[in-house]
Amino acid sequence: MNRKNIYDITLPLYPGMAVFPGDPSFQRVQTYSLGHGDSFNLSKIDMGSHCGTHLDAPGHYISGGMTVDELPLELLIGEAKVMKVEAEHSIDIEAIQGKDIQEGDRILFKTKNSSLYQEMGFLQDYLYLSPDAARYLKYKKVRLVGIDYYSIDRFSDEEGPCHQILLASGIVILEGLNLYNVEEGRYHLIALPLKITGCDGSPVRAVLLQR
C-alpha cells in the first residue's frame, strides 16, 4: 500500500508531553547505551495506562468490565467513519443525529481539538462529548467511539458520565487521536493496545488506511 494511503493518527510519546492532569507522566530512561560502551541500547519506560493515544477498556470505569487483554480484536480492526463536527464546546445530540451512524460502526470524531496539539501542555477547555450524545451512540449500538483529545468527557466531570454510558454498553473508547490531516470519510482502522493482563487501558498505535 502506498504511504499516501496510510494515516498515522498516533501522538508521539516523549518526556514532557501533555498528559491528563493527575495521570503519571511519560518517562524514558536509557539503562544501557552503545554510546557509553554497552553492547546494546535499552530503555526503561514509565507511563500511565492512558498516556498519549490510548484505548479505554470497559474495566476503566465499570467494575468487572473487560480489560484490554480480553477485548475482541475485531472491535479494533475494521471500517471506521471519521466524522467532522463543527461545535464550540461539546458534541451534543443535535450535532450527530443527522450523521450516518449505523449499528456496529466505529466512529472517530474530528473536531477543533485537532489543532490543540500544536499548543504546549494540557488545555482544559477542549471540546467533549455530551452525555445525551453518548446515550444516542449507545442507542445506535456502535462498537467504538474515538475523539481527538485526551478525554471524551468534559474536564470538570470527574465521574466520567460519557465513559460510564459507553463502557457499560461494551463500547470501547479511543482518546488522544490526531486527526489533523485526516479528511472526513470512511477508512480502515487498526488500533491495537498492548496485551497487558487485567489492565484498564493501554497506549495504542492507531492508523487509518484509506479505502
Backbone hydrogen bonds, N-H to C=O, Kabsch-Sander energy under -0.5 kcal/mol:
donor,donor_aa,acceptor,acceptor_aa,energy
5,N,2,N,-2.2
6,I,3,R,-1.6
7,Y,208,L,-3.1
8,D,6,I,-0.6
9,I,7,Y,-0.8
9,I,206,A,-1.8
14,Y,12,P,-0.5
16,G,26,F,-0.6
17,M,14,Y,-2.0
23,D,20,F,-2.7
27,Q,46,D,-2.6
29,V,44,K,-2.9
31,T,29,V,-0.9
31,T,42,L,-1.8
32,Y,42,L,-2.0
36,H,33,S,-0.8
37,G,34,L,-1.6
38,D,33,S,-2.5
42,L,32,Y,-2.1
44,K,29,V,-3.2
46,D,27,Q,-2.8
48,G,24,P,-0.7
51,C,48,G,-1.0
54,H,52,G,-0.6
54,H,175,E,-2.4
55,L,202,S,-2.7
56,D,173,I,-3.1
57,A,55,L,-0.6
57,A,200,D,-2.3
59,G,66,M,-2.7
60,H,57,A,-2.5
61,Y,58,P,-1.4
62,I,58,P,-2.6
63,S,61,Y,-0.6
65,G,62,I,-2.4
68,V,199,C,-2.6
69,D,196,I,-0.7
70,E,67,T,-1.8
71,L,67,T,-0.7
71,L,68,V,-0.7
75,L,72,P,-1.8
76,L,73,L,-1.4
77,I,73,L,-0.6
78,G,189,L,-2.2
80,A,187,Y,-2.8
81,K,106,R,-3.0
82,V,80,A,-0.6
82,V,185,G,-3.0
83,M,81,K,-0.7
83,M,108,L,-2.9
84,K,82,V,-0.5
85,V,110,K,-2.6
86,E,84,K,-0.5
87,A,85,V,-1.0
91,I,128,Y,-3.1
92,D,90,S,-1.0
95,A,92,D,-0.9
96,I,92,D,-0.7
96,I,93,I,-0.9
97,Q,93,I,-1.7
99,K,96,I,-1.6
101,I,99,K,-1.5
102,Q,100,D,-0.5
104,G,141,K,-2.7
105,D,102,Q,-1.9
107,I,105,D,-0.5
107,I,144,L,-2.6
108,L,81,K,-2.8
108,L,106,R,-0.5
109,F,107,I,-0.5
109,F,146,G,-2.8
110,K,83,M,-2.9
110,K,108,L,-0.6
111,T,109,F,-0.6
114,S,111,T,-1.6
115,S,112,K,-1.5
116,L,113,N,-2.3
117,Y,113,N,-0.6
118,Q,115,S,-1.3
119,E,116,L,-1.8
124,Q,122,F,-0.5
126,Y,123,L,-0.5
128,Y,89,H,-1.4
129,L,152,I,-2.8
130,S,91,I,-2.4
134,A,130,S,-2.1
135,R,131,P,-2.4
136,Y,132,D,-1.7
137,L,133,A,-2.3
138,K,134,A,-2.1
139,Y,135,R,-2.4
140,K,136,Y,-2.1
141,K,137,L,-0.5
141,K,138,K,-1.0
142,V,137,L,-1.7
143,R,105,D,-2.8
144,L,105,D,-1.3
145,V,172,V,-2.2
146,G,107,I,-2.9
147,I,174,L,-1.8
148,D,109,F,-0.7
149,Y,147,I,-0.5
157,D,154,R,-1.6
158,E,156,S,-1.6
160,G,157,D,-1.6
164,Q,160,G,-2.6
165,I,161,P,-2.4
166,L,162,C,-2.5
167,L,163,H,-2.9
168,A,164,Q,-1.8
169,S,166,L,-1.1
170,G,167,L,-1.7
171,I,166,L,-2.3
172,V,143,R,-1.6
172,V,170,G,-0.7
173,I,56,D,-1.6
174,L,145,V,-2.4
175,E,54,H,-2.6
176,G,149,Y,-3.1
177,L,147,I,-1.9
178,N,9,I,-2.2
179,L,177,L,-0.8
182,V,179,L,-1.7
185,G,82,V,-1.8
187,Y,80,A,-2.7
188,H,209,L,-2.5
189,L,78,G,-3.4
189,L,187,Y,-0.6
190,I,207,V,-2.2
191,A,76,L,-1.8
192,L,205,R,-0.8
194,L,203,P,-0.8
196,I,194,L,-2.0
197,T,195,K,-0.7
199,C,196,I,-1.9
202,S,55,L,-1.5
204,V,53,T,-2.5
205,R,192,L,-0.9
206,A,204,V,-0.7
207,V,190,I,-2.5
208,L,7,Y,-2.6
209,L,188,H,-2.8
210,Q,5,N,-3.1
210,Q,208,L,-0.5
211,R,186,R,-0.9
